[in-house]
Amino acid sequence: MPCVSSTFPALASLGLPSPGGPDPLPSGCTFHVDSNTTYLGQGVVAGGSPFRLRQLSDQGALAFESWAAGGPLEAALSQQQLARRLVDDGVLHPTWPSEVFLDFDDVTVVIPIRDRPEQLNDLLAQLEEFRVIVVDDCSEDVNEIRRITSLHNVRLVTRDRQGGPGAARNTGMHEVTTPLTVFIDSDCWLTPEWLPPLLAHFTDPRVGAVAPRIQGSRGASSRERFEHDASPLDVGSSPSLVRPGSPVSFLPSATLLLRTRLGPMLFDESLNGGEDVDLVWRLAESGWLVRFEPSSVVHHPMRGTLHGWFAQRYFYGTTAAPLEQRHGDAAAPLKGPFWNLLGWLFVALGLPGLGAVCLGVSVELLRKRLQSFSDSPLRLAWDLSRFSWQHTPALCRQLVRTYAPLMILGSLFSRRLRRALLVTLSVGTLDRWQKSGSDLDVASFSYWSVLDDVTYAAGVWSGVLKMKRPGALLPRVTFTWRKPVPPFQNSSSQHT
């Protein structure tokens, strides 16, 4: 049945407003040090997004050590400026005290819907204290959607043509008058106290969007248990700054809280998938901070059938090519120093001697880079190289998720390539099992994990061939390490 009212007209530009200058971070918060950051002593911090060395002044080192131990950010301009720089770089993640929370009245919930009236009814029952706008994207039975929204006394906006969830979210945000908007998919299930941890981040005026942890619903079968522990929408258990190249590089829009002034045309309606990734990356490119807050948890059901499960993974893979078309190198599947990547490849191929040579070259290049930065450049270069190799499991999994078709084909003709495929699958999958904390046995978890990643890779190659965008398969390598950031002095200090 067609819907009856007009949709908000599409805009040609998807530009986003700027957050303004790098204001000092408001005082009163405490910090988590990013899980991929290491303090090497003597004021040297390694980490952030992108990964870099940062040399702090003596005063800055004392402040960092205090924050790492749980100390609060004091109302001193020099500390607030340093904290701003480290937060913007992804080295520190702030935790705000409860008294700074915004009020629920500052938030409007927007729910895009097409059919699924039972799930909508269940979700609205959890949102009785909120201002809610439901956007119907041409449901088959719009009268049933109208009945449910009337039952819960919430506003219904109907679109006159189907545009997908991104278009429905844009339509809803155009109707919002509160400072903040939260998009929630109709099949989500909220946990108690899901919103306050998200709201708290908007104390920082540079934060544009925050998302909770999305966990799959728990079931009895091995696939359902795997989905609960390793859902493609679950980006982990550690807080993170979200941007290309970060350990968390995307957020699902199943539940997403944003500043309303970013809209109303947030989502690119021309995309048939990956519009949430595109939005997060455009926010980052515009200077906004986007945060992942795992202390807030929302549950999301898994695909009910095995065919649907495979189709979902395959579809996610097909979004790599259109994202590369829009964002270029930001969508590169692999990023890192050339000698490190080459060294790992030699080790996987059963050539540890050549791998050791590559590691030695990497250490020497880094040592030269650090000569004016440290009194012990060789020791520091060795420590950093060892630290970078800790990311080998993530590299292994990304290799499978991108190059599985080639790796499988090559393994049919080469014993050495079969070894490389086995090593890559084993390292990436076992690390994923360990980090997930799954109670599923390692064999069952590995079975579903390999199917997950190989199916995603098939989607990547399908999208690349369809769009003729080989860039989505090309790694982005650097032949020198990034130059260290000099000691922090004041708000006018720049990255070099």
C-alpha positions in Angstrom: 0.0 0.0 0.0 1.5 3.4 -0.9 2.3 5.9 1.8 0.5 9.2 1.7 2.7 12.1 2.7 5.7 13.7 1.0 9.2 12.9 1.9 11.8 15.5 2.7 13.5 16.5 -0.7 17.0 15.2 -1.3 19.8 17.8 -1.2 22.7 17.8 -3.6 25.3 18.5 -1.0 26.2 16.2 1.8 28.6 18.7 3.4 28.8 18.7 7.2 29.3 21.7 9.5 32.6 22.1 11.2 32.9 21.7 15.0 35.0 24.9 15.3 38.4 25.4 16.8 40.3 22.9 19.1 38.8 24.2 22.4 40.6 23.0 25.5 39.0 19.9 26.9 36.5 20.6 29.7 37.9 19.7 33.2 36.5 17.1 35.6 36.8 14.0 33.5 39.1 11.0 34.0 40.7 8.9 31.3 41.2 5.5 29.8 44.5 5.0 28.0 43.7 3.5 24.6 44.3 -0.2 24.5 46.7 0.2 21.6 48.8 2.9 23.3 52.0 2.2 25.3 53.9 4.6 27.6 57.6 3.9 27.0 58.8 6.2 29.8 60.7 9.5 29.7 57.7 11.2 28.3 57.5 9.0 25.2 54.0 7.8 24.3 53.4 5.4 21.4 49.9 4.9 20.0 46.9 6.9 18.8 45.1 7.0 15.5 47.1 7.1 13.4 49.9 5.4 15.3 52.7 7.8 16.2 55.4 8.5 18.7 54.7 11.5 20.9 57.3 13.2 23.1 55.7 15.0 26.1 57.4 17.7 28.1 58.4 17.0 31.7 55.2 18.6 32.9 53.2 16.9 30.3 54.7 13.5 31.2 53.7 14.0 34.9 50.1 14.9 33.8 49.9 11.8 31.5 51.2 9.5 34.3 48.6 11.0 36.6 45.7 10.5 34.1 46.9 6.9 33.4 46.6 6.2 37.1 43.0 7.5 37.2 43.6 11.1 38.2 41.1 13.8 37.0 41.7 16.5 34.5 42.3 19.7 36.4 41.1 23.2 35.5 44.5 24.3 34.3 44.8 25.6 30.7 48.0 23.8 30.0 46.6 20.4 31.1 43.3 21.0 29.2 45.2 21.8 26.0 47.4 18.7 26.4 44.4 16.6 27.1 42.6 18.0 24.1 45.5 17.0 21.8 45.8 13.5 23.2 42.0 12.9 23.1 41.8 14.2 19.5 44.7 11.9 18.6 43.0 8.8 20.1 45.6 8.3 22.9 43.2 9.0 25.7 39.4 8.4 26.1 37.5 10.6 28.6 35.0 9.4 31.1 32.7 12.1 32.4 31.2 12.4 35.9 27.4 11.7 36.2 26.5 15.3 37.1 27.5 16.6 33.6 24.9 14.3 31.9 22.4 16.1 29.6 18.7 15.5 30.3 16.7 13.0 28.4 14.5 15.9 27.2 17.5 16.9 25.0 17.1 13.8 22.9 14.6 12.7 20.2 14.5 9.1 19.1 14.1 8.5 15.4 13.1 4.9 14.3 13.2 4.1 10.6 10.7 1.3 9.9 9.5 -0.8 7.0 7.0 -3.5 8.1 8.1 -5.4 11.3 5.2 -4.0 13.4 5.7 -6.5 16.2 9.3 -5.4 16.7 8.3 -1.8 16.5 5.7 -2.3 19.2 8.3 -4.0 21.5 10.8 -1.1 21.0 8.3 1.6 21.6 7.3 -0.1 24.9 10.9 0.6 26.0 10.8 4.2 25.0 7.8 5.6 27.0 9.8 8.4 28.6 11.3 9.7 25.3 10.2 11.9 22.5 9.9 9.6 19.5 9.5 10.0 15.8 8.7 6.9 13.7 9.5 7.2 10.0 7.6 4.6 7.8 9.5 3.8 4.6 6.5 2.5 2.7 5.4 -0.5 4.7 3.1 -3.0 3.1 0.6 -2.4 5.9 1.1 1.2 6.9 -2.2 1.2 8.8 -0.8 -1.4 11.2 2.2 0.9 11.8 -0.2 3.8 12.3 -2.1 1.8 14.8 1.0 0.9 16.8 2.3 4.5 16.9 -1.1 5.8 17.9 -1.2 3.2 20.7 2.1 4.5 22.1 1.2 8.1 21.4 4.3 8.8 19.3 4.6 10.8 16.0 4.5 9.0 12.7 6.0 10.4 9.5 5.4 8.5 6.3 7.5 8.6 3.1 5.8 8.6 -0.3 8.5 6.4 -1.8 10.8 3.8 -0.5 14.4 5.0 0.0 16.0 2.7 2.5 16.9 3.2 6.2 19.4 6.0 5.4 16.7 8.1 3.6 14.2 7.3 6.4 16.7 8.6 9.0 17.3 11.8 7.0 13.5 12.3 6.9 13.2 11.8 10.6 16.1 14.1 11.5 14.5 16.9 9.5 11.6 16.9 12.0 13.8 16.9 15.2 13.9 20.1 17.3 16.0 18.8 20.2 19.9 19.2 20.4 20.5 15.5 20.1 19.0 12.8 17.9 19.4 9.0 18.4 18.6 6.6 15.6 17.4 3.2 16.7 16.5 0.3 14.4 13.2 -1.3 15.2 14.8 -4.7 15.9 17.0 -3.4 18.7 16.5 -4.3 22.3 17.8 -1.7 24.9 19.5 -2.5 28.1 18.9 -0.5 31.3 21.0 2.6 31.5 21.9 2.4 27.9 21.7 6.2 27.3 23.6 8.0 30.1 27.1 6.8 29.0 26.4 8.1 25.5 25.0 11.4 26.6 28.0 12.1 28.8 30.4 12.3 25.8 28.6 15.4 24.5 30.2 17.4 27.3 33.0 17.6 24.8 31.9 20.2 22.2 33.9 18.4 19.5 32.1 15.1 19.8 29.6 14.7 16.9 28.4 11.2 17.4 28.6 8.3 19.8 27.4 4.7 19.5 27.0 1.9 22.1 28.2 -1.7 21.8 25.8 -3.8 19.6 25.8 -7.4 20.8 24.0 -10.2 19.0 21.2 -12.0 20.8 22.2 -15.2 22.6 20.9 -18.6 21.2 21.5 -22.3 21.7 23.0 -23.3 18.4 26.8 -22.9 17.7 26.0 -20.3 15.0 23.8 -18.3 17.4 26.5 -18.5 20.2 29.1 -17.4 17.7 26.9 -14.5 16.6 26.5 -13.4 20.2 30.2 -13.3 20.8 31.4 -12.1 17.4 28.6 -10.2 15.7 29.7 -8.1 12.7 28.0 -5.2 14.4 30.0 -5.7 17.6 33.2 -3.7 17.4 34.7 -4.7 20.7 34.9 -4.1 24.4 37.3 -1.2 24.6 36.4 2.5 24.2 37.7 4.0 21.0 37.9 7.1 18.8 36.3 6.0 15.5 37.9 7.1 12.2 39.7 5.5 9.2 42.8 3.7 10.4 41.7 3.5 14.0 41.3 0.1 15.7 37.6 0.8 15.5 37.1 2.3 12.0 33.3 2.2 11.7 30.1 2.2 13.8 26.8 0.5 12.8 23.8 2.9 12.7 21.6 0.3 14.5 21.8 2.7 17.5 23.6 6.0 17.0 23.4 9.3 18.9 24.3 12.5 17.1 24.1 16.3 17.4 21.0 17.4 15.5 22.8 20.4 14.0 24.8 18.0 11.8 21.7 17.3 9.7 19.3 17.0 8.2 20.9 15.2 5.2 23.4 13.0 7.1 23.2 9.8 5.1 24.1 9.4 1.5 20.9 8.1 0.0 22.6 7.0 -3.2 24.5 4.2 -1.3 22.8 0.8 -1.1 24.9 -0.2 1.9 27.8 1.2 4.0 26.0 4.5 4.5 26.8 4.4 8.2 30.5 3.9 7.6 30.4 6.7 5.0 28.8 9.0 7.6 31.3 8.3 10.3 34.2 8.9 7.9 32.7 12.2 6.7 32.3 13.3 10.3 35.9 12.5 11.0 37.0 14.3 7.8 35.0 17.4 8.9 36.9 17.5 12.2 34.3 15.9 14.5 35.2 13.3 17.0 33.1 10.1 16.8 33.2 7.8 19.8 32.5 4.1 20.6 31.3 3.6 24.2 31.1 -0.1 25.1 29.7 0.5 28.6 26.4 1.2 26.9 25.0 -2.1 25.4 22.2 -2.6 22.9 21.1 -6.1 21.7 20.4 -6.9 18.0 19.0 -10.2 16.7 21.0 -12.3 14.3 19.8 -13.4 10.9 17.3 -16.2 11.4 18.3 -18.5 8.5 21.7 -19.8 7.4 21.1 -18.3 3.9 20.3 -14.9 5.5 23.5 -15.1 7.6 25.7 -15.7 4.5 23.9 -13.0 2.5 24.5 -10.5 5.3 28.2 -11.1 5.3 28.5 -11.1 1.6 26.5 -7.9 1.4 28.8 -6.2 3.9 31.8 -7.1 1.7 30.2 -5.5 -1.4 30.3 -2.1 0.3 34.1 -1.9 0.2 34.2 -0.7 -3.4 31.7 2.2 -3.1 33.5 3.3 0.1 36.8 3.3 -1.7 35.3 5.3 -4.5 34.2 8.0 -2.0 37.1 8.0 0.5 40.1 6.7 -1.4 43.0 5.5 0.7 40.9 5.7 3.9 39.2 2.4 2.7 42.5 0.6 2.0 42.3 -2.9 3.4 45.8 -3.0 4.8 47.9 -0.1 6.2 51.4 -0.2 7.7 55.2 0.1 7.2 56.3 -1.9 4.1 59.1 -3.8 5.8 56.8 -5.0 8.6 54.2 -6.2 6.2 56.8 -7.9 4.0 58.5 -9.5 7.0 55.2 -11.0 8.2 54.5 -12.3 4.7 57.9 -14.1 4.6 57.3 -15.7 8.0 53.8 -17.0 6.9 55.5 -18.5 3.8 57.9 -20.4 6.0 60.9 -18.1 5.3 61.7 -16.8 8.8 65.2 -15.8 7.8 64.0 -13.3 5.3 61.4 -12.2 7.8 64.2 -11.5 10.3 66.0 -9.5 7.6 62.9 -7.3 7.1 62.5 -6.8 10.8 66.2 -5.7 11.0 65.7 -3.2 8.1 62.6 -1.8 9.9 64.4 -1.4 13.2 67.4 0.4 11.4 65.1 2.8 9.5 63.3 3.6 12.7 66.5 4.0 14.7 67.7 6.7 12.2 64.3 8.4 12.5 64.7 8.5 16.3 68.3 9.8 16.6 67.2 13.3 17.5 64.3 12.1 19.6 65.9 9.7 22.1 69.2 9.1 23.9 68.7 5.4 23.2 67.3 5.3 19.6 68.2 1.6 19.0 66.4 0.4 22.2 63.4 2.5 21.4 63.3 1.4 17.8 63.4 -2.3 18.9 60.6 -1.7 21.5 58.4 0.0 18.9 59.0 -2.8 16.3 58.0 -5.5 18.8 55.0 -3.4 19.7 53.9 -3.2 16.1 54.2 -7.0 15.7 51.6 -7.4 18.4 49.1 -6.4 15.7 49.9 -9.5 13.6 46.6 -11.3 14.4 44.6 -8.3 13.2 46.7 -8.2 10.0 46.1 -12.0 9.5 42.4 -11.6 9.7 42.3 -8.6 7.4 44.3 -10.6 4.8 41.7 -13.3 4.8 38.8 -10.8 4.7 40.3 -9.2 1.6 42.4 -11.8 -0.3 40.7 -15.1 0.6 39.7 -15.9 -3.0 43.3 -15.5 -4.2 44.8 -17.3 -1.2 42.5 -20.3 -1.6 43.2 -20.4 -5.4 47.0 -20.2 -4.8 46.9 -22.9 -2.1 45.6 -25.4 -4.7 48.9 -25.2 -6.6 51.5 -24.3 -4.0 52.5 -26.1 -0.8 54.1 -22.9 0.5 50.9 -20.9 -0.2 48.9 -23.6 1.6 51.1 -23.1 4.6 50.6 -19.4 4.4 46.9 -19.8 4.3 46.8 -22.1 7.3 49.1 -19.8 9.3 47.0 -16.8 8.5 43.7 -18.5 9.3 45.0 -19.9 12.5 46.6 -16.8 13.9 43.7 -14.5 13.1 40.9 -16.9 14.2 42.5 -18.0 17.5 43.1 -14.4 18.4 39.5 -13.6 17.6 38.3 -16.5 19.8 40.5 -15.5 22.7 39.5 -11.8 22.6 35.8 -12.6 22.3 35.7 -14.5 25.6 33.4 -17.0 23.9 32.3 -20.2 25.7 32.0 -21.9 22.3 34.7 -24.5 21.8 37.6 -23.3 19.6 36.8 -25.7 16.7 33.2 -24.5 16.4 34.2 -20.9 16.8 36.9 -21.2 14.1 34.5 -22.9 11.7 32.0 -20.0 11.8 34.8 -17.4 11.9 36.4 -18.7 8.8 33.1 -18.9 7.0 32.3 -15.3 8.2 35.6 -13.9 6.8 35.7 -15.8 3.6 32.1 -14.9 2.7 32.9 -11.3 3.4 35.9 -11.5 1.1 33.7 -12.9 -1.7 31.5 -9.9 -1.3 34.6 -7.6 -1.5 35.7 -9.1 -4.8 32.2 -9.1 -6.2 31.9 -5.4 -5.5 35.3 -4.6 -6.9 34.6 -6.4 -10.2 31.1 -4.9 -10.5 32.3 -1.3 -9.9 35.8 -1.8 -11.5 37.4 -0.3 -8.3 40.6 -2.3 -7.7 41.6 0.3 -5.1 39.5 -1.5 -2.5 42.0 -4.4 -2.8 45.3 -2.4 -2.7 47.2 -1.9 0.6 48.5 1.4 1.6 52.1 1.0 2.7 54.7 3.5 4.0 58.4 3.1 3.5 59.4 5.2 6.5 57.9 5.5 10.0 56.0 8.7 10.8 58.1 11.5 12.2 57.7 11.7 16.0 55.5 14.5 17.4 57.7 17.0 19.2 57.2 17.9 22.9 53.9 19.6 23.6 54.3 23.3 24.4 51.0 25.1 24.1 47.8 25.4 22.1 49.7 26.6 19.0 51.9 23.4 18.8 51.4 21.6 15.6 52.0 18.0 14.4 55.0 17.6 12.3 
